[in-house]
Amino acid sequence: MWKSFAVNRTFINFFSCRNQKWFAVRKKISMLQQNFGTLRQYVPAELKHNSRGWYIEYYRLNPTINMNERVRLMMNRERKRCKSLTEFKLQTSAIILQINNRLAAGYINLQQNMPDYGLSTSDVTSGDNVRYYTPLEQVIDLYEKDKSKELKETTMRSYSCFCKQFKQWVHKNYPTMSASTFSQILANQYMEFVLEGNNSKGKTSVRKKYDEDRVSARTYNNNIKLARAFFSWAMEKSYVRTNPFEKLKTKKEESKERTIIPKEVRDRITAYFMEKNPTFVIIMQLVYKSFLRPVEITRVKVEQLNFEKHCIEMKGSQKKNGKAHNGRMDEQLEALLRDHIKGAKPDDYVFGAGTWKPGSKPSSSHSYTIIWDRMREALKLPREYQLYSLRDSGITSLLRAGAKDLDVVQIVGHSDLSMTFRYANHIDEDLIERVNKIAPAF
C-alpha cells in the first residue's frame, strides 16, 4: 500500500512539474503575443549575456514582411573598453534608453501620423548598428581627436572652437541624445543659436540681431561648413545615416574689403612703438616688407635669416598655403634683425615667448594682436586698421610703385596673378588726377 502510494506520489510530482513548466511557457507565449499584438509592435531592449558574450536584444516590426524580428547588438567590444562591469552596465543603460525611446517614438508616429522630430520610423525599421546609439557628445570628442592628428595647429583652432561650442549647446539642450537622432530641425535650432550670438544680450529678435551685424554672414556660413564637415565624418564612421546640415542654405556674404594704412598713419604708429615697444617695429616691418602673416612670424627661427641672400627662408610647413617661400629683407630690416638676434642660438625662435626676445619657445600671434589693439585705442585709429593690413599696404605700395606684376606675385608668394590683383582694388585718391594728365581730349 505504502509502495503504491509512493509510486502515485512520484507520478503526481512529475505531472505537477510538467504542468508548472507548461503554464510558464503558456504565460510567456501570451506575453509575447500581447507584445506582438495590435497594441504594441515591439519588445523593449534589454542587456543579456550568453556563451558568445554580452549583447542587447529587442524585437521590432519589419514592415516588409509585416512581422516582428529580433535584433541583437553585440557589446563585447564596449565591455573591453570599460574598466569594470558596473561602468559597462551604466553606459549600456544609456544605449538601451535611446533604443527604447526610438522604438516607442517610431510606434507612435506609425499609429498617429505625428511629425518626426529626429526619431523617424526608418531608424526603427532599417538595419541597426551599435554606433548609431553613441552619445553625440562622445562622437564630437572622437571627431576632434581624429582631426587633431591630420590638421595644422592654426587650422585645428577653428575646428576646436566649433567642437567646444557645439558640444556645450548639445550638453545644455540634449545631454542624452545619440548622434543618429540629430535631425535637420535640431540643426536649424543650433544655427538660430549661432545667429543670436553668444555674447548678445537682451530680448532682441534674431532678425534684428543679424541686421545689426552682431553676427556676420561669414561667421554664420563658417559654422554651417564646420557642422557639415563634422557630420560627413560621422557618416563615414557609421555614427549617423544622414547629414542634417546638408540642406541648410548659407547667407550671402559681402565682398571682403581690404584696408590699407596710409604712410602718414604708419609713421604715427612707428613713432608710438619706438617709444613704447621697439621690438614691435621689427614685427610690423616683417608684415609690410617680407609679407609674412603674424602667425608665420611666430614660426621663424634664427637659422632661417639669410643675410647673404637678403631673405627669410620659410618652409612649406610654416606657410598658410603649404608652399615654401622666401620673404625679402632690405637694409633697414636687416639692421634691426641683426641687433635683435645678438647672442641667439641658430635653433632659437626669433621672437620667443614672453619678452619676444629669441628663445626656445615661440611667441603667440595673439600677443601681437593685444599690443596692436592697445596702440589703436591710444592713437584713436579706426577698427579697420589691423596688423594684417600692413601686408595689404605693402603689396599695394609695390604695385603703385611700378613693380612688375610677375615680380609681385613671386615676392609675395601668391599662387596666381588674380590673387595679387585683389590688392590693387583699393581706393586710390590720386587715381583720377593721374589719369586726367595722360588721357586724350574728346
C-alpha positions as CSV (number, residue, x, y, z in Angstrom):
1,M,0.0,0.0,0.0
2,W,2.7,2.4,1.0
3,K,4.7,1.4,-2.0
4,S,1.8,2.1,-4.4
5,F,1.2,5.4,-2.6
6,A,4.9,6.4,-3.2
7,V,4.6,5.5,-6.8
8,N,1.5,7.5,-7.2
9,R,3.1,10.4,-5.4
10,T,6.0,10.3,-7.8
11,F,3.6,10.5,-10.7
12,I,1.8,13.3,-9.1
13,N,5.0,15.3,-8.6
14,F,6.1,14.6,-12.2
15,F,2.9,15.7,-13.7
16,S,2.7,18.8,-11.4
17,C,6.2,19.8,-12.5
18,R,5.2,19.3,-16.2
19,N,2.1,21.3,-15.6
20,Q,4.1,24.1,-14.0
21,K,6.5,24.3,-16.9
22,W,3.7,24.2,-19.3
23,F,1.8,27.0,-17.6
24,A,5.1,29.0,-17.5
25,V,5.6,28.5,-21.3
26,R,1.9,29.4,-21.9
27,K,2.3,32.5,-19.9
28,K,5.4,33.6,-21.8
29,I,3.8,32.9,-25.1
30,S,0.8,35.0,-24.1
31,M,3.1,37.9,-23.1
32,L,4.8,37.7,-26.4
33,Q,1.5,37.6,-28.2
34,Q,0.4,40.7,-26.2
35,N,3.7,42.5,-27.2
36,F,3.3,41.5,-30.9
37,G,-0.4,42.4,-30.9
38,T,-2.0,45.5,-32.4
39,L,-1.5,47.5,-29.2
40,R,2.3,47.0,-29.2
41,Q,4.6,46.5,-32.1
42,Y,7.9,45.9,-30.3
43,V,9.6,44.4,-27.3
44,P,11.9,46.8,-25.3
45,A,15.6,46.3,-25.4
46,E,17.5,44.7,-22.5
47,L,21.1,43.6,-21.8
48,K,21.8,39.9,-21.9
49,H,24.8,37.5,-21.7
50,N,25.5,34.1,-23.1
51,S,28.5,32.0,-24.2
52,R,29.2,34.4,-27.0
53,G,29.4,37.4,-24.7
54,W,27.3,40.5,-23.9
55,Y,24.6,41.8,-26.2
56,I,21.5,43.9,-26.3
57,E,18.3,42.2,-27.6
58,Y,15.0,43.7,-28.7
59,Y,12.1,43.0,-31.2
60,R,10.8,45.4,-33.7
61,L,8.3,45.4,-36.6
62,N,9.6,44.8,-40.1
63,P,7.1,46.4,-42.4
64,T,8.4,44.4,-45.4
65,I,7.2,41.1,-44.1
66,N,4.7,42.6,-41.6
67,M,6.2,40.5,-38.7
68,N,8.3,41.2,-35.7
69,E,12.0,40.4,-35.9
70,R,14.7,40.0,-33.3
71,V,17.7,42.4,-33.3
72,R,20.9,41.7,-31.4
73,L,23.7,44.2,-30.9
74,M,26.9,42.6,-29.7
75,M,28.6,44.6,-26.9
76,N,31.8,42.7,-26.3
77,R,34.0,45.5,-27.7
78,E,32.3,48.0,-25.5
79,R,32.7,45.7,-22.5
80,K,36.5,45.5,-23.1
81,R,36.7,49.3,-23.1
82,C,35.2,49.6,-19.7
83,K,37.3,49.1,-16.6
84,S,34.5,47.4,-14.5
85,L,31.2,45.7,-15.1
86,T,29.4,48.5,-13.2
87,E,30.8,51.1,-15.7
88,F,29.8,48.9,-18.6
89,K,26.2,48.4,-17.4
90,L,25.9,52.1,-16.7
91,Q,27.0,53.0,-20.3
92,T,24.8,50.2,-21.7
93,S,21.8,51.6,-19.9
94,A,22.1,54.9,-21.8
95,I,22.1,53.0,-25.1
96,I,19.1,50.9,-24.1
97,L,17.2,54.0,-23.1
98,Q,18.0,55.5,-26.5
99,I,16.8,52.3,-28.3
100,N,13.6,52.1,-26.3
101,N,12.8,55.8,-26.9
102,R,13.2,55.4,-30.6
103,L,11.2,52.2,-30.7
104,A,8.3,54.0,-28.8
105,A,8.6,57.1,-31.0
106,G,8.5,55.0,-34.2
107,Y,5.4,53.2,-33.0
108,I,3.6,56.5,-32.0
109,N,4.5,58.0,-35.4
110,L,3.1,55.0,-37.2
111,Q,-0.2,55.0,-35.2
112,Q,-0.9,58.7,-35.0
113,N,1.0,60.1,-38.1
114,M,2.8,62.5,-35.8
115,P,5.7,64.7,-37.1
116,D,9.1,63.2,-36.9
117,Y,11.4,65.1,-34.5
118,G,14.6,63.2,-35.3
119,L,13.2,59.8,-34.3
120,S,12.0,58.6,-37.7
121,T,10.3,55.2,-38.2
122,S,13.1,54.4,-40.7
123,D,15.5,54.4,-37.8
124,V,13.5,51.7,-36.1
125,T,12.8,49.6,-39.1
126,S,16.1,49.8,-41.0
127,G,19.3,47.9,-40.3
128,D,20.8,48.7,-36.9
129,N,24.4,49.5,-35.9
130,V,25.6,49.8,-32.3
131,R,27.4,53.0,-33.3
132,Y,24.1,54.7,-34.0
133,Y,23.4,54.8,-30.3
134,T,26.7,56.5,-29.4
135,P,26.1,59.7,-27.4
136,L,26.6,62.8,-29.6
137,E,29.0,64.4,-27.1
138,Q,31.2,61.4,-27.3
139,V,31.2,61.5,-31.1
140,I,32.2,65.2,-31.0
141,D,35.2,64.3,-28.8
142,L,36.2,61.4,-31.2
143,Y,36.0,63.8,-34.2
144,E,38.2,66.5,-32.5
145,K,40.8,63.9,-31.5
146,D,40.8,62.4,-35.1
147,K,41.2,65.8,-36.8
148,S,44.0,66.9,-34.4
149,K,46.2,64.2,-35.9
150,E,45.9,65.4,-39.5
151,L,45.4,69.2,-39.4
152,K,47.8,72.0,-38.6
153,E,47.6,73.8,-35.3
154,T,46.3,77.0,-36.8
155,T,43.6,75.2,-38.9
156,M,42.7,73.0,-35.9
157,R,41.9,76.1,-33.9
158,S,38.7,76.7,-35.9
159,Y,37.6,73.0,-35.6
160,S,38.3,73.0,-31.8
161,C,36.2,76.2,-31.3
162,F,33.3,74.7,-33.3
163,C,33.5,71.4,-31.3
164,K,33.6,73.2,-28.0
165,Q,30.6,75.5,-28.8
166,F,28.5,72.7,-30.4
167,K,29.2,70.3,-27.5
168,Q,28.2,72.9,-24.9
169,W,24.9,73.5,-26.8
170,V,24.2,69.8,-27.0
171,H,25.0,69.3,-23.3
172,K,22.7,72.1,-22.3
173,N,19.7,71.2,-24.5
174,Y,20.0,67.4,-25.4
175,P,22.6,65.8,-23.0
176,T,21.5,62.2,-23.6
177,M,21.0,62.4,-27.4
178,S,22.7,59.9,-29.6
179,A,24.4,61.1,-32.8
180,S,22.0,59.4,-35.2
181,T,18.9,61.1,-33.7
182,F,20.2,64.6,-34.6
183,S,17.8,65.9,-37.3
184,Q,17.5,68.9,-39.6
185,I,15.1,70.5,-37.2
186,L,17.7,70.5,-34.5
187,A,20.3,71.7,-37.0
188,N,18.1,74.8,-37.6
189,Q,17.8,75.3,-33.8
190,Y,21.6,75.3,-33.5
191,M,22.0,77.7,-36.3
192,E,19.5,80.1,-34.7
193,F,21.7,79.9,-31.6
194,V,24.7,80.8,-33.7
195,L,22.8,83.7,-35.4
196,E,21.8,85.1,-32.0
197,G,25.4,85.3,-31.0
198,N,27.0,84.0,-27.7
199,N,27.6,87.5,-26.3
200,S,24.4,89.2,-27.4
201,K,22.2,90.5,-24.6
202,G,18.5,91.4,-24.3
203,K,15.4,90.0,-25.9
204,T,16.1,91.4,-29.4
205,S,14.8,89.3,-32.3
206,V,17.1,87.1,-34.3
207,R,16.5,89.0,-37.5
208,K,17.3,92.3,-35.8
209,K,20.5,90.9,-34.3
210,Y,21.5,89.8,-37.8
211,D,20.6,93.2,-39.3
212,E,22.6,95.0,-36.6
213,D,25.7,92.9,-37.6
214,R,26.1,91.2,-34.2
215,V,26.8,88.0,-36.2
216,S,28.3,88.3,-39.6
217,A,27.2,86.2,-42.6
218,R,30.8,84.9,-42.8
219,T,30.6,83.6,-39.2
220,Y,27.2,82.0,-39.8
221,N,28.4,80.3,-43.0
222,N,31.6,79.0,-41.4
223,N,29.6,77.3,-38.7
224,I,27.5,75.6,-41.3
225,K,30.6,74.4,-43.2
226,L,32.2,73.1,-40.0
227,A,29.0,71.3,-39.0
228,R,28.7,69.7,-42.4
229,A,32.3,68.5,-42.1
230,F,31.6,67.0,-38.7
231,F,28.5,65.1,-39.8
232,S,30.2,64.0,-43.0
233,W,32.9,62.4,-40.9
234,A,30.3,60.9,-38.6
235,M,28.6,59.3,-41.7
236,E,31.9,57.9,-42.9
237,K,32.5,56.4,-39.4
238,S,28.9,55.0,-39.3
239,Y,27.7,57.1,-36.4
240,V,24.9,58.7,-38.4
241,R,22.9,57.9,-41.5
242,T,22.4,61.4,-43.0
243,N,23.9,64.9,-42.7
244,P,21.3,67.2,-41.1
245,F,23.2,70.4,-42.2
246,E,23.4,69.4,-45.9
247,K,20.2,71.2,-46.9
248,L,20.7,74.3,-44.9
249,K,21.4,77.4,-47.0
250,T,24.2,79.7,-46.5
251,K,23.8,83.5,-46.3
252,K,25.1,85.9,-48.9
253,E,28.5,87.3,-47.9
254,E,29.7,90.8,-48.7
255,S,32.9,91.0,-50.6
256,K,36.0,91.2,-48.3
257,E,37.1,94.8,-48.1
258,R,40.9,95.2,-47.8
259,T,42.0,98.2,-45.9
260,I,45.4,99.9,-46.5
261,I,47.2,102.0,-43.9
262,P,48.4,105.4,-45.4
263,K,52.1,106.4,-44.9
264,E,51.3,109.2,-42.5
265,V,49.4,106.8,-40.3
266,R,52.2,104.3,-40.5
267,D,54.7,107.0,-39.4
268,R,52.5,107.7,-36.3
269,I,52.3,104.0,-35.4
270,T,56.1,103.6,-35.8
271,A,56.7,106.7,-33.6
272,Y,54.4,105.2,-30.9
273,F,56.1,101.8,-30.8
274,M,59.6,103.3,-30.9
275,E,58.7,104.8,-27.6
276,K,56.6,102.0,-26.1
277,N,57.9,98.8,-27.6
278,P,60.7,99.0,-30.2
279,T,60.6,95.2,-30.9
280,F,57.2,95.5,-32.4
281,V,58.6,97.8,-35.1
282,I,60.5,94.7,-36.4
283,I,57.3,92.7,-36.4
284,M,55.5,95.4,-38.4
285,Q,58.2,95.6,-41.0
286,L,58.2,91.8,-41.4
287,V,54.5,92.0,-42.2
288,Y,54.9,95.1,-44.5
289,K,58.2,94.2,-46.3
290,S,58.6,90.4,-46.0
291,F,54.8,89.8,-46.5
292,L,54.7,87.4,-43.6
293,R,51.5,86.8,-41.7
294,P,51.6,87.4,-38.0
295,V,51.2,83.7,-37.2
296,E,54.0,82.9,-39.6
297,I,56.3,85.3,-37.9
298,T,56.0,83.3,-34.7
299,R,57.5,80.3,-36.5
300,V,60.6,81.9,-37.9
301,K,63.9,80.7,-36.4
302,V,67.3,82.4,-36.3
303,E,68.8,79.9,-38.8
304,Q,66.2,80.9,-41.4
305,L,67.5,84.5,-41.7
306,N,69.8,84.5,-44.7
307,F,71.6,87.9,-44.7
308,E,73.7,86.9,-47.7
309,K,70.7,86.5,-50.0
310,H,68.7,89.1,-48.1
311,C,65.8,86.8,-47.5
312,I,63.9,84.8,-44.9
313,E,63.7,81.1,-45.9
314,M,60.2,80.0,-45.0
315,K,59.4,76.3,-45.1
316,G,56.1,75.0,-46.6
317,S,55.0,73.7,-43.2
318,Q,55.3,77.3,-41.8
319,K,53.2,78.9,-44.5
320,K,49.4,79.1,-44.8
321,N,49.3,77.7,-48.3
322,G,51.9,75.0,-47.5
323,K,54.3,76.3,-50.1
324,A,57.9,77.3,-49.4
325,H,58.6,80.9,-49.9
326,N,61.5,83.4,-49.3
327,G,60.5,86.7,-47.7
328,R,62.5,89.7,-48.7
329,M,64.6,91.9,-46.4
330,D,66.0,95.3,-47.1
331,E,69.0,97.0,-45.3
332,Q,66.8,98.7,-42.7
333,L,65.1,95.5,-41.7
334,E,68.4,93.5,-41.7
335,A,70.0,96.0,-39.4
336,L,67.1,95.7,-36.9
337,L,67.2,91.9,-37.0
338,R,71.0,91.6,-36.6
339,D,70.7,93.7,-33.4
340,H,67.7,91.7,-32.2
341,I,69.3,88.3,-32.5
342,K,72.7,89.0,-30.9
343,G,73.8,86.0,-28.8
344,A,70.9,83.8,-30.0
345,K,71.3,80.1,-31.0
346,P,70.5,79.0,-34.6
347,D,67.5,76.9,-33.5
348,D,66.0,79.7,-31.3
349,Y,62.8,81.4,-32.4
350,V,63.4,85.0,-33.5
351,F,60.6,86.1,-31.3
352,G,60.4,83.9,-28.2
353,A,57.5,83.6,-25.7
354,G,57.0,86.3,-23.1
355,T,59.6,89.1,-23.8
356,W,59.7,88.5,-27.6
357,K,63.5,88.0,-27.3
358,P,65.0,85.0,-29.1
359,G,64.1,81.8,-27.2
360,S,63.4,78.1,-27.4
361,K,59.6,78.6,-27.3
362,P,57.7,80.6,-29.9
363,S,55.7,83.7,-29.1
364,S,51.9,83.8,-29.8
365,S,50.3,85.8,-32.6
366,H,47.6,86.7,-30.1
367,S,50.1,88.7,-28.1
368,Y,50.7,90.8,-31.2
369,T,47.0,91.5,-31.5
370,I,46.8,92.6,-27.9
371,I,49.6,95.1,-28.3
372,W,48.3,96.4,-31.6
373,D,44.8,96.9,-30.2
374,R,46.2,99.0,-27.3
375,M,48.1,101.2,-29.8
376,R,45.0,101.6,-32.0
377,E,43.0,102.7,-29.0
378,A,45.7,105.1,-27.8
379,L,46.0,106.8,-31.2
380,K,42.2,106.6,-31.8
381,L,42.6,104.8,-35.1
382,P,39.6,103.0,-36.9
383,R,39.0,99.4,-36.2
384,E,39.6,98.5,-39.9
385,Y,43.3,99.1,-39.3
386,Q,44.6,95.7,-38.4
387,L,48.1,94.4,-38.1
388,Y,47.4,92.2,-41.1
389,S,46.5,95.4,-43.0
390,L,50.3,96.2,-43.2
391,R,50.7,93.2,-45.6
392,D,47.9,94.6,-47.8
393,S,49.6,98.0,-47.6
394,G,53.0,96.6,-48.6
395,I,51.6,94.8,-51.7
396,T,49.6,97.8,-52.8
397,S,52.6,100.1,-52.4
398,L,54.7,97.7,-54.6
399,L,52.1,97.7,-57.3
400,R,51.7,101.5,-57.3
401,A,55.5,101.9,-57.3
402,G,55.5,100.3,-60.8
403,A,56.8,96.8,-59.8
404,K,56.1,94.1,-62.5
405,D,53.0,92.0,-61.8
406,L,55.0,88.8,-62.1
407,D,57.6,90.1,-59.6
408,V,54.9,90.9,-57.1
409,V,53.3,87.5,-57.4
410,Q,56.6,85.8,-56.8
411,I,57.9,88.0,-54.0
412,V,54.5,87.8,-52.1
413,G,54.1,84.1,-52.6
414,H,50.7,84.1,-54.3
415,S,49.6,81.1,-56.4
416,D,48.4,83.2,-59.4
417,L,48.1,86.8,-60.7
418,S,44.4,87.1,-60.0
419,M,45.0,86.8,-56.2
420,T,47.5,89.7,-56.4
421,F,45.1,91.9,-58.4
422,R,42.7,91.8,-55.4
423,Y,45.1,94.0,-53.6
424,A,45.1,96.6,-56.5
425,N,41.4,97.3,-56.0
426,H,41.8,99.7,-53.1
427,I,40.5,103.2,-53.4
428,D,43.3,105.4,-54.8
429,E,42.7,109.1,-54.1
430,D,45.3,110.1,-56.8
431,L,43.9,107.8,-59.5
432,I,41.7,110.4,-61.2
433,E,44.4,113.1,-61.1
434,R,46.9,110.7,-62.7
435,V,44.5,109.6,-65.4
436,N,43.5,113.1,-66.3
437,K,47.1,114.0,-67.0
438,I,47.5,111.3,-69.6
439,A,44.0,110.9,-71.0
440,P,43.4,112.2,-74.6
441,A,40.9,115.0,-75.3
442,F,37.4,114.3,-76.5
